[in-house]
Amino acid sequence: MTKAELRKLYSEKRATMSEAEYFRLNHLLSEYFFAFVDLSFVRVLHSFVPIEKFREPNTWLIIDRIRREFPHIRLSLPRVQPQTGQLENIFFEGMHQLQANAWGILEPKQGVPTEPEKIDMVLVPLLAFDVYGNRVGYGKGFYDRFLPLCKPSCQRVGLSLFTEPVAIDDTNAFDQPLTQIVTPAGVTVF
C-alpha cells in the first residue's frame, strides 16, 4: 500500500479504537519500552507530545516515569517552526511551560533550546511501519527533516499501538528509518 493509503487506514483504526483498548495498549507499550529499551547511555531524550484527538501513543507515561526514575536524563520536546517546517527542540521543565499551538498540540512556549547533536534518543510518532524500520507518519516530513540533524549514534525509536509491520510501496531516499520500534507486543531492533 502507499503511504497515503496506509495513513488513511491506520488513522481510521486509531479513531475507532475503544477507550479501554487505547488505555490497555498504551500501558503495554510503556512497559515494553522500559523493559527492553536501553536507556543506560541516554543523557538527552527527545519525545513527541501525543496528539490525544488522533490517539497517538501516550508518551506522557514514558515522560513521567523518566522524570521520576531516571533523573540523569534530560527531556526535550518539539516545537514546530511554522515558517520553516522545522522542529525546534526545547528542554522540558514542566507542564507550566506548555501551550497549545495552532493545531492544538501542546509544545513548549519558552525554554532552553536543545541542540540536535546532543540528543541520544528520539521517540518518533508513526501510524504504521515496515520490516526495515521505515515509517508512515502524517506526511508533513517534520521528523524526516529533524532526524538527520541528530548525531549518527542517536537511537530512533518509533512508538506504535499496532504490532504488525506493513508493506510500504512508496518509500524514498528522504525517509529516515528507525533503529527500533516499540509496540504493545514487544520491541524490534533494526
N, C-alpha and C positions, 0 to 999 in steps of 0.2 A: 504494500500500500504506500501511497505517497504521504509525505509529512502532513499535508493539508487534510487528507482523509483520516489519518491517524489522530490528528489534533481534534477533529470533529468527533470521532468515535470515542476517544478517551475522555474528552470534556463531557460528553453525554453520560458516560459510565460514572464519572465522578458525581455529576449532578443528580443522578438517580439513586445514589448510594444512601442507605438509611443512616440516620444519625448514630445509631448503635454500632453499625458496621464501620462507619468512619472512625468512631472513637476506638473500637477494638483494633483496627488496622494501624492506627497511629501509635497505640501503645506497644503493639508488637514491633513495629518499625523502630521505635525508640529503644526497646530492649535489645534488639539485634544490633543496633548501632553501638551501644555501649558494651555489648558482649564481644563484638568481633572487629570493630574499627580501632586500629592502633592510634591512640592519642598521645603516646609517650614522647613523641618528637614535636608535638604541636605547641607552639607558643602563641600563634595568632590564627584564629579560625574565623572565616567569613561565613555567615549564614544568611540565606534569604529569609525575609519575614513572610509568613504564609498569607496568601490571599484567601481568607476564610470563605468568601462567597463562591470561590472556584474550587473549594475543598482541596487545597494543596496540603501536602503533608505538614502536620503541625510541628514546626521546628521549635515552638516555644517549649515543648517537652525536652528537647535536647539543650536549648539555650539555658533554661532554668537549671537543669542538672549540672551542666558545665559550670555555671556560676557558683553552684553550691559545692561541688565535689572536685573541681579542677581549677582552683584559684590562680594557678600559674598561667592559664590560657586566657589571652585577651580576645574578646569577641569583637567582630567588626560587622556592621550591617550596611547594606547598599542604599544609595540614594541615586535616583535617575536624574541625569542632566538632560532635560528635555531638548535643549538646543542641539546637543551633540549625539544623543542616544547612547552616551557612555554611562557606566556605573561609577559613581564616586563612593568610596568606602570610608565609613566613619566608625571610630571605636565606640562601642556600646557602653554607656554609663548607667542607663536605667530607663524605665518607661517614661519618665518625665521628658526625656529627650525626643520622643517620637511624636509625629503628627501625620495625618493622612495627606497624601499628595493628591493631584488632580484625578487619579484613577481610584482613589480610596484606599491606597496601600500605605500602611504605616512605614515611615522612614525617618531617619534622624534629621531634625531641623537644624541642628548645630552640633559641633563637637570637633574632636581632633581627627584629621584625615589619616587614613591608613594607607601606606604605600603598598601597592600590589605586590612588589617584590619581597615584602616582609611576611606575606600570608603563606602559611604552611598547609592549610587545608581549606577548600571551598565546598560548602554544601550547595548543590546545584538543583534547582527545581526542574521538573520534567513531567511530561504526560505519558510518554512511552519510551522504550529503549530497545536496542538490539543486542545481539550476542557479541558485538565488537566494542561496546561502550558508547555507541552513538546514541543521541537522544533526540526526542521531539519535544520542543518547548512550545511557547506561544507564537513563535515566528518573528519576534522583534529583533533577535540577534544580540541581546544585551550580554549574555554570558559568552557567546562566541567571540565577541569583541573584547570582553574582560579577561578571559582565561589566558590568552597569550601574553598578557602583561605580567602574569604571575611567574615566579621562578620555575624552572623546569622540574624541580623536585616537589612542587606543590601537588598535593593529592586532591583530585577532583572527584568528589563523592556525590553521586546522584541519589536522590531520595524518591522512591516511587511507592504508591499504595498498591500498585499492580505488580504481580510477581513474575509474569511470563514475558520473555523478550518477544519482540515482533520483527518482521522484515520491513526495513525502511528502504523503499525503492529509489529515493532521490537524495541520498547523502552526497555531500560535495566537499571540496578542499577547505571551505570556510568553516565547516563543522568542527567543533573541538570535542574529541572523545573524552570520556570519563575514565578514571582509573579504578573506580569501584561503584557498585550500585547496591544500595541497601533497600530491601523490601520487607514486608511483613513475614516473608518466608526465609530470610537469611541475607547473606552478603555474597556478592560475586565480585571477584577481583580480576581485572583485565591486564 
